[in-house]
Structures are given as structure tokens and as C-alpha cells.
Amino acid sequence: MEDNPSRPWKDKIVPADRVIKLIHPGMKIFLGTGVAEPRTLVRQLLKSEEGNLDDLELIQLVSLGDALPVKERAYSRYRLKTFFAGWVASEAITAGKVDLIPCRFSSVPHLIASGAIQVDAAFVQITPPDQAGYSSLGVAVDVARQAIEKASLVIGEINRQTPRTLGDSFVHMDEFDYLVESTEPPIYFPPWPVDDVFDRVAENVVSLVEDGACLGFSIGPLYEALSERLITKRDLGIHGPFITDALRRLLESGAVTNRKKGFFRRKSLVAYAFGSRELMAWLDRNPLVEFQGIDVVADPRRIGLNDHYTAILPARKVDLTGNIAMHVGRGNVGASPGEAQEFFMGSSFSSGGKSIFALPSRNLRKQPNILLSVDEYPNQFTTRESLDFIVTEYGVAALAGRTIRERALALIEIAHPDDRAELIDEAKAANLLYQDQIYLVESGRLYPRDLNFSHVFKGQTVRFRAIRPSDVDEMRRLFYRFSDKAVYYRYFSPIKTMPYSAMQEYVNIDYSKAMSIVGLVGEPGAGKIIAEARYILPKSGGFADIAMVVDEQYQGFGVGTYLLKMLMEIAQERGIKGFTADVLTDNKAMWKVLEKLSCPFQVKREVDCYHIMIPIEQCGESAD
């Protein structure tokens, strides 16, 4: 709506330098957060030589723009207090020139409202008012309302380029003592560039996101990559701190409907906007996006009202027990330990919720991000007891319910291949792994990550991938579920035990000469192994020996036939001519699998079994 010039609020408009003269020494001044920083007022405050500007406290939730004083004289006149140790404030905090208030974001409104954090004056950015005299707080609806209510001096900076956002964002002109017209544009940020590594990280993260899940979005290359990968999902919900250009693209794709949310259904709930001029124009009066205070958006109990809430958080470093070091510095905007804790807790309150920490296996300096310990790093997030998943471009490590040894092995598998051998040695020295732990260096580099499929058998989804060393315990559990007959069919002897040492030799394979595919049921990233099939190529080449086993509970579903066809396709691509197998005469399950292949095969009777040869090239289309 257009401004109404007859409204009395026009009389409150004054020059910025006049407002500065109203400040007293020792005042505590709240400044609008991040992109909503009232830049005209802040710049006037910082450049003014007025003698009344001394010993001031500037309070800002997140500092992205001009509020951080950079000159030594400014440090002596103004002291910035912030709740966030990222972005440009990081170096100043480390140098002792800015005060950090460690705090959960959702509790900041109460601290201000209760007077625990005192506010004498509030400078906030607003839109022009409508005909009823109401302005919108625009792109930062966090604690501004509480600051306005507590301050004895309230100044609104009217910025005509700020979008009029909807939700709990409206304030009346009567709440302001004075108004200043902005001479500065809002702070705009271009999207983060995304490289191939972050794209692969995002691909692995998305494999854990279910249709209908509720997500929180933040800022950085991880979320830029996620937005492109998540467009294949259906009925996603949004409940998180930021709306960005990446999230806008996801909303426009149709993947987000918010229909299955339990809190603010059919609305994408956020507290901040961060992005380009195009994003701000798109947000203006957009009814699909609901802006609420940070006490609502970051409250774990409210987050938990959304089923399948999936907290996706970027990490800087991870150690082999599951401890996390968060990002610091200019690259970090939306993932402080305080914020991460709230959305992490929200996922634990959510029915079907999960937490995912994601990071590249190495940083830009080619240094490893998965370490033996993160004790020397700041911004630690140490609730390892409740972690669900760690993700890199090399895969997913499921941590819930796993021992320290199992965690270490799973995390080493998703480290950079060139770092894994050293991590194995360090983990052995620290007694995190058994001293006889096997690790084949070349296998880590050759692991076929592209072998990742799923298929539905009689209503049961089974996921297939190449076997990994961390499958050792799950494969042992599969062995102990077998009947004596099943054990005999597979091993040709009545084996009663499967020790760790024997099974770890089995799961560590040389992928240049062999292939093993496992089938899993249950949640992506974890699950229970119910089948395994493998081939091993002898030194002479030609035909490879095959072996296969399917959990008796899942026999008759077609899993074995599917596995064998998959092995045949892989073998054919690798130039293997065919398979050989020894099958006991009364192994009816295996005979059924072979019959369903519709392949010509040669059978040679031996003492109590048949030796079978299957020439793959003669199977034609039947192996598809």
C-alpha cells in the first residue's frame, strides 16, 4: 500500500544526526539483526564525533554489516555484544574486542523481556507503514519486538527496499519515538558457489531425507547444493532460521507443500531472510512464508511438533567418536553451537526425527576433516550420545546405537581415501579399533559408490550397495540368524561360530578382483543386512566364482534373483565372461534363483553337489 501523507507519523521523521544527539553515555542500544541492520543509523552512530557517544553497548543477535567497529577509537567508544561467534565478529571476539554471549537463541527474547539483558534504546529497520499505520519488521523477526517493548528510546529506520513480510512482523507507528528515512540499501548477498564435493555431500544427505519430512534451512554451500537435490522429494515442510535464494528455488519447484507439518501447517516458518535483491522482491507480501520470532522458530518443543523433522547441520571437523567442531569465521552464519543445539534437540523431540551433520572429507587446504580428536578446535558440539548421521561426499556413517569401535570404523570409511590408513593407525594406537583391524588401502579408493539401488519386493523395500568393512558386525548378525541347514548350504560345513577376525577378512575385499553386494532393509544410512552376493575372479581370469545368501525370512521374495542379475551386469561391464558356482543338490532355494535367470548354464554332477557354469554373454536380455 502507498503511504498516507495525512498520517501523524510523518511528524516523527527526523535526520539521523538528530537521533544521535539523544544518546547518553553508557546506553545499551539494540540494533536490528543481520540483513535488517538499520545501516543509516548505524553509520551515523559510528562516524559521529558527538561527545555524548561514549561507553556505549551495541547489542545485536548476529552482526553481518556495519555495526562492528573497526577502528581502535571506535572500540573504546562502543562495545558490541553479540550472541553469535561467526561471520565478521569471529576475529574481533577472539581478539577480545567484541563480547560474545553464549546462549540458546530461543531464550534471547525472554532475557530481553525479563531485563536480564538490558536495552535502553532500539534501532530497527522497518518498511513504510500502510494506511492503518502498521509497518513490517521485514527480513528479521527475531527479538526486535521485545527490544522495542523494553527500550525507552525506539527509532525506526524506514527502508523502502525492505520487503513487507507476513507473520508476527507488524509494529504500529505509535511504538516509535522517532523515524529516520534510510539512505542506504539493505545488505544483499549472492548465492554461495557450489563445487562437485558439496554436490556429492548433498546427494548423500538427500538419501536420508524422506518424503514429507520437515527441514530447517540455513546459509552456505551445503544448503545451496541441497536445494537442487531436494527437488525430487514430495511434500516437504520448512521450519528453520533462514529463507535464502536456495530455499526460494526449492519452494518454487513444488517439492515444499508444508501439508504434513504439525506446526504452522501450509506455511514455511522462518525468522530471517538472507540473500539477493530478487529474494527480497519475492518475499514482499508473500503468503507462503511466515516470519516469527526466534523464540518460536528456535524452540525445540515447537520444532518437535513436526513429524520427521530432519536437522541438517554443517560441521567443520568430526572426530572418530562423534564429537563435532562447528565452523567459525566469515564462512559461518547460521550454525553456531547454540543454534545447532536447538534444532538438534527439536529433531529428537520429533516423531521419526533425525539429525544429520554434513561436511566435506577435506577442507580447502586439503587437510582432513575427520580426525582422531577435535579437542583443539573451538565451537564444539559434544552431544555425541544423540547423534544419528555423519555425511561426507564418500557416504553416510550411521552412529545411533553403535559402539565407539563401530563408530570409528564407519567414520573412517567416509573419510578421504588418502587419510584412511593413517586414521586406522591412530585409532589402533588409541584403542578405538582392534589391533588386528584389517584395512586394504586400495579398496578404499576403488569402492564403487555408484552401486546404490533400491527395489520393492512384495511391498518390502530393499536397498543394495557394495559391502563395506564396517559391515563386519551386521554380517555376523546375519550369520547367527541362519539355520544349521542355511549355514551348510552356504559354507558346505556345519559352522557354529563366526568370529570377528574371520568376518573382517570376508568384508574387506579387493574391488579390482571381486565384488560383494549387500541388501538392507530399514532406514537409509543404517538398516539390517538381509542378503549378500559376491563374485571373486581367479588369477587366471575368465569365469568368476559366485556365492550368495539370503536371510531365510526374505527367501521367496525374489531378492536372490535380483542380486544375481545385478552381479551379472557388473561382471559384464568389467569384462568377466561368466560365473561358476557349487550348489548342493538339495539347495532348492538356489536352484529356483538359477531357473529364474533364463540363462543357459552347464551343470556337472560331483559327489553331493553340482558344479555350474553360467556364460554371461549368452544370457542376453535375460540379465536385465
Buried (B, 14 or more C-beta within 10 A) or exposed (E): EEBBEEBEBEEBEBEBEEBBEBBEEEBBBBBBBBBBBBBBBBBBBBEBEEEEBBEBBBBBBBBBBBBBBEEEEBBEBBBBBBBBBBBBBBBBBBEEBBBBBEBBBBBBBEBBBEEEBBBBBBBBBBBBBBEEBBBBBBBBBBBBBBBBEBBEBBBBBBBEBBBBBBBBBBBEBEBBBBBBBBEBEBBBBEBBEBEEBBBBBBBBBBBBBBEBBBBBBBBBBBBBBBBBBBBEBBBBBBBBBBBBBBBBBBBEBEBBBBEBBBBBEEBBBBBBBBBBEEBBEBBBEBEBBBBBBBBBBBBBEBBBBBBBBBBBBBBBBBBBBBBBBBBBBEBBBBBBBBBBBBBBBBBBBBEBBBBBBBBBBBEEEEEBBBBBBBEEBBBBBEBBEEBBBBBBBBBBBBBBEBEBBBBBBBBBBBBBBBBBBEBBBBBBEBEBBBEEBBBBEEBBEBBEEEBBEEBEBEEEEBBBBBBBBBBBBBBBEBBEEBEEEBBBBBBEEEBEEBEBEEBBEBBBBEBEBBBBBBBBBBBBBBBBBBBBBBBBBEEEEEBBBBBBBBBBEBBEBBBBBBBBBBBBBBBBEBEBBBBBBBBBEEBEBBBBBBEBBEBEBEEEEEEEBBEBBBBBEEBEEEBE
